[in-house]
Amino acid sequence: IANVFGRSLSWVQKRNDLKYSPKSKRAEIAFQEQCVVPALQRMDHTDIEQCIRIGKHGLRQEADIVSVLHGELWVTEVKIETKRGHALQTAIGQLALHYMAIREEMQIEARLCIALPSTADIDTITIERLKRHYNIMTLLVQED
């Protein structure tokens, strides 16, 4: 197995250990429910729904949070880490698909947001570029 995955034997053994528990979707959902949703509520978001399927055909994706703020539809993707950029890239891709599906199906514009822990490894330049070039807001949420 180690050879197939190009990993060390200790890497395989650790993952076969019953005690091994990686940061997973469960951790992301807990952060979403316990921290992000209350933060959105404090910002006056209403009609907050979680894990909503958006789109048809190839554009069908599950949005972490869909809400309304001042009459505008918001789609928020929640990530718990940004090291090496993969989670951030995934969130941007997911938001792009949500945006296209909403425009296609509902003929309305949606506001886009990435919610991250306030301790996330993301620089202010990236946050500003996401806002300026792609109209993607970044919400840094304090963990309880």
ZAVOKE-913017 format. One record per residue: x negated, y, z negated of N, C-alpha, C in turn; residue number from 0; residue in three letters. Coordinates in steps of 0.001 Angstrom, whole numbers. Atoms other than C-alpha are relative to their C-alpha. Layout:
N
PT    n.px    n.py    n.pz   ca.px   ca.py   ca.pz    c.px    c.py    c.pz   i  aa
PT       X       Y       Z       X       Y       Z       X       Y       Z NUM Ala
...
This chain:
144
PT    n.px    n.py    n.pz   ca.px   ca.py   ca.pz    c.px    c.py    c.pz   i  aa
PT    -839   -1195       0       0       0       0    -878    1250       0   0 Ile
PT     892   -1159      71   -2822    2374    -868    -582     323    1371   1 Ala
PT     562    -214   -1329   -4365    1885    2585    1034     568     970   2 Asn
PT   -1060    -459    -907   -1053    2400    4386     267    1494    -214   3 Val
PT    -280   -1401     310    -480    5725    2595   -1257     863     -54   4 Phe
PT    1242    -750      56   -4126    6715    2661    -251     593   -1377   5 Gly
PT     121    -468    1376   -4116    7043   -1128    -855    -962    -809   6 Arg
PT     803     846     880   -6135    5655   -4007     885   -1037    -689   7 Ser
PT    -712    1046     720   -5169    2525   -5907     653     572   -1262   8 Leu
PT    -579    -590    1212   -4612    4614   -9057    1250     819     329   9 Ser
PT   -1186    -754    -438   -2150    6821   -7113    1192    -941     123  10 Trp
PT   -1075     990    -177     -99    3730   -6189     437    -540   -1356  11 Val
PT    -331     553    1314    -284    2302   -9714     817     990    -830  12 Gln
PT    -728   -1011     768     893    5565  -11250    1456      71     445  13 Lys
PT   -1365     -92    -505    3958    5654   -9005     793   -1277    -214  14 Arg
PT    -686    1252     327    4755    2025   -9769     314     -97   -1487  15 Asn
PT    -244     -21    1434    4713    2801  -13496    1429     481    -247  16 Asp
PT   -1388    -362     281    8268    2940  -14854     130    1367    -672  17 Leu
PT     -41   -1294     680    7368    6082  -16822    -180    1166     968  18 Lys
PT     262   -1061    -972    6510    8028  -13640    1302     709     350  19 Tyr
PT   -1189    -786    -323    9004   10830  -13092    -439    1322     628  20 Ser
PT     440   -1231    -657    8050   13458  -10456    1051    1104    -119  21 Pro
PT    -985   -1085    -118    9632   16891  -10241     866    -370    1188  22 Lys
PT    -875     514   -1046   12631   15969   -8214    1175     926     228  23 Ser
PT   -1223    -742    -280   15911   17152   -6891     769     270   -1290  24 Lys
PT    -697    -201    1283   17289   16687  -10425    -512    1249    -714  25 Arg
PT     573   -1182     640   14903   19331  -11752     460    1271     711  26 Ala
PT    -455   -1151    -785   15885   21681   -8933    1463     317    -297  27 Glu
PT   -1423    -205     297   19604   21171   -9620     175     553   -1408  28 Ile
PT     -81    -522    1365   19077   21760  -13344    -365    1482     -21  29 Ala
PT     390   -1414     -91   17260   25038  -12576    1116     812     650  30 Phe
PT   -1088    -671    -705   20046   25971  -10166    1182     241    -933  31 Gln
PT   -1189    -105     845   22861   25273  -12639    -238     825   -1260  32 Glu
PT     260    -636    1285   21194   26565  -15803    -566    1412     112  33 Gln
PT     668   -1306    -113   19317   29583  -14454     493     847    1174  34 Cys
PT    -325    -789   -1195   20205   30623  -10893    1467     424      13  35 Val
PT   -1422    -359     -19   24004   30479  -11097     304    1088   -1037  36 Val
PT    -244   -1097     946   24084   32535  -14337    -619    1334     447  37 Pro
PT     623   -1232    -496   21668   35045  -12755     871     644    1083  38 Ala
PT    -889    -534   -1037   23969   35423   -9736    1269     585    -626  39 Leu
PT   -1186    -521     683   26955   35863  -12055    -289    1347    -648  40 Gln
PT     380   -1288     610   25116   38635  -13923    -127    1101    1048  41 Arg
PT     123    -976   -1095   24557   40311  -10533    1345     253     679  42 Met
PT   -1376    -182    -488   28362   40211   -9940     358    -849    1218  43 Asp
PT    -422     926   -1040   28402   37359   -7415    1269    -706    -476  44 His
PT   -1248     699     323   31833   35705   -7296     151   -1189     941  45 Thr
PT    -309    1167    -838   33336   32574   -5740   -1242    -874     207  46 Asp
PT    1249     765     -88   30107   30707   -6505     318   -1488     129  47 Ile
PT    -158    1438    -232   30085   27197   -5070   -1376    -597     243  48 Glu
PT    1292     663    -116   27227   24709   -5198      89   -1221     909  49 Gln
PT     141    1192    -855   26074   22004   -2780    1114     -64    1045  50 Cys
PT   -1053    -139   -1017   28302   23105     100    -556    -345    1373  51 Ile
PT     389     340   -1372   28059   21564    3563     406    1133     925  52 Arg
PT    -240   -1083    -963   27753   24212    6260    -381    -522    1373  53 Ile
PT     349     309   -1382   27873   23645    9980     599   -1288     524  54 Gly
PT    -473    1182    -718   28760   21012   12503   -1155    -536     827  55 Lys
PT     955     621    -915   26782   18640   14672   -1429      91    -544  56 His
PT    1401     -56     394   23011   19183   14536    -329    1093    -994  57 Gly
PT     260   -1104     920   23316   22346   12450     545    -267   -1394  58 Leu
PT    -624     316    1295   25040   20607    9521   -1057    -171   -1088  59 Arg
PT     939       4    1119   23132   21291    6306     773     245   -1290  60 Gln
PT    -598    -291    1296   23902   21440    2610    -670    1231    -599  61 Glu
PT     509   -1211     650   23521   24890    1087      49    -201   -1505  62 Ala
PT      22     143    1451   22494   24983   -2554    1104     819    -646  63 Asp
PT   -1019    -883     586   24726   27960   -3394     581     891    1090  64 Ile
PT    -703    -952    -855   27321   29927   -1453     817     873    -945  65 Val
PT    -706    -929     883   28763   33047   -3085     419    1244     777  66 Ser
PT    -442   -1265    -596   30339   36428   -2398    -453    1136    -909  67 Val
PT     394   -1202     727   28907   39795   -3435     468    1206     805  68 Leu
PT    -535   -1208    -651   30780   43010   -2583     560    -317    1392  69 His
PT    -648     369   -1250   32716   41219     163    -894    -674    1025  70 Gly
PT     933     651    -921   29609   39724    1799    -270   -1431    -442  71 Glu
PT     330    1394     267   28937   36004    2062   -1503    -144    -189  72 Leu
PT    1406     239     291   25610   34962     506    -271   -1493     -14  73 Trp
PT     463    1383      58   23768   31682    1025   -1354      20    -695  74 Val
PT    1228      37     786   21072   30884   -1527    -576   -1399     -21  75 Thr
PT     735    1256     120   18500   28123   -1313    -867      91   -1249  76 Glu
PT     719      32    1270   16920   27135   -4629   -1206    -923     132  77 Val
PT    1232     806      18   13341   25894   -4932    -661     190   -1352  78 Lys
PT     629    -119    1311   11343   25168   -8061   -1511     159      65  79 Ile
PT    1445    -237    -137    7812   25400   -6691    -319     457    1412  80 Glu
PT     389    -512   -1315    6015   27125   -3861   -1451    -291     313  81 Thr
PT    1401     319    -262    2501   25706   -4109    -136    -639    1372  82 Lys
PT     284     481   -1355    1061   24965    -672    1069     413    1004  83 Arg
PT    -943    -600    -934    4071   26735     859    1082    -889     567  84 Gly
PT    -956     900    -641    6056   23626    1834    1444     297    -411  85 His
PT   -1363    -259     463    9118   24366    -333     528    1317     561  86 Ala
PT    -400   -1290    -557    9175   27975     849     327    -124    1486  87 Leu
PT    -263     222   -1426    8944   26904    4495    1306    -760     200  88 Gln
PT   -1245     769     -81   11741   24392    3920    1196     912    -239  89 Thr
PT   -1103    -918     307   13951   27079    2362     282     937    1170  90 Ala
PT    -181    -908   -1144   13371   29450    5287     685    -740    1149  91 Ile
PT    -634     795   -1050   14258   26710    7763    1455    -315    -301  92 Gly
PT   -1378     286     388   17375   25747    5834     871    1239     148  93 Gln
PT    -773   -1234    -118   18520   29364    5658     259     364    1456  94 Leu
PT    -196    -283   -1433   17995   29793    9408    1130    -856     563  95 Ala
PT   -1074     889    -473   20220   26774   10076    1356     417    -566  96 Leu
PT   -1262    -467     597   22881   28029    7640     499    1249     727  97 His
PT    -361   -1253    -665   22823   31455    9289     603    -274    1382  98 Tyr
PT    -515     325   -1345   23279   29998   12784    1359    -670     -81  99 Met
PT   -1269     721     118   26076   27678   11672    1133     935    -421 100 Ala
PT   -1036    -935     461   27980   30435    9854     398     950    1123 101 Ile
PT    -314    -887   -1129   27718   32783   12837     808    -729    1055 102 Arg
PT    -686     784   -1026   28845   30028   15192    1430    -341    -418 103 Glu
PT   -1307     465     457   31763   28791   13096     924    1115    -440 104 Glu
PT    -847   -1011     634   32977   31880   11280    -100    1367     661 105 Met
PT     240   -1278    -664   31699   34693   13521    -201    1137    -996 106 Gln
PT     337   -1040     963   30448   36587   10480   -1498     -85    -306 107 Ile
PT    1386     -28     445   27054   37597    9185     -62    -490   -1441 108 Glu
PT     211     428    1381   25733   36010    6016   -1300     600    -507 109 Ala
PT    1230    -451     648   23172   37371    3589    -731   -1239    -487 110 Arg
PT     813    1164     327   20315   34992    2851    -908     290   -1183 111 Leu
PT     797    -187    1206   18413   34435    -381    -733   -1293    -357 112 Cys
PT     752    1111     563   15712   32181   -1772    -154     290   -1483 113 Ile
PT     134    -152    1443   15863   31692   -5552   -1151    -871    -487 114 Ala
PT    1188     672     521   12620   30761   -7297    -170     341   -1475 115 Leu
PT     327    -388    1379   11422   30641  -10902    -884    1250      15 116 Pro
PT     798   -1226      61    9858   33932  -11963   -1498    -302     -65 117 Ser
PT    1409     405      71    6600   31997  -12427    -511    -567    1331 118 Thr
PT     373     584   -1296    6541   30892   -8767   -1254     657     566 119 Ala
PT    1244    -466    -624    3285   31215   -6876     329     604    1361 120 Asp
PT    -350    -704   -1239    4492   33753   -4299    -418    1461    -158 121 Ile
PT     512   -1365     106    2938   37106   -3543    1029    1018     490 122 Asp
PT    -945   -1061    -359    4744   40416   -3123      -6     300    1497 123 Thr
PT      61    -222   -1454    3561   40700     499     950    -965     712 124 Ile
PT    -905     995    -603    5405   37487    1406    1450     371    -268 125 Thr
PT   -1365    -397     355    8521   38653    -445     449    1176     877 126 Ile
PT    -339   -1171    -814    8449   41984    1414     169    -374    1473 127 Glu
PT    -118     425   -1399    7882   40333    4803    1296    -765     239 128 Arg
PT   -1259     735    -141   10804   37948    4264    1178     960      67 129 Leu
PT   -1088    -983      24   13014   40923    3477      10     857    1267 130 Lys
PT      87    -944   -1116   11783   43259    6212     229    -677    1359 131 Arg
PT     -42     624   -1327   11415   40832    9125    1177    -957     199 132 His
PT   -1016    1051    -155   14069   38194    8393    1246     238    -832 133 Tyr
PT   -1134    -340     851   16470   39883    5971     310   -1118   -1009 134 Asn
PT    -136    1023    1026   15859   37098    3426    -442     605   -1327 135 Ile
PT     302    -519    1329   16041   38281    -160    -647   -1098    -838 136 Met
PT     626     941     925   13936   36636   -2860     455     363   -1403 137 Thr
PT    -479    -186    1370   15429   36208   -6320    -918    -790    -921 138 Leu
PT     881     654     964   12866   35463   -9031     760     -74   -1327 139 Leu
PT    -887     231    1145   14781   33940  -11933    -808    -469   -1208 140 Val
PT     620     403    1266   13610   33704  -15536     575   -1344    -427 141 Gln
PT    -460    1290     479   13776   30122  -16749     324      99   -1482 142 Glu
PT    -397     -17    1424   15530   29529  -20059   -1016    -688    -870 143 Asp
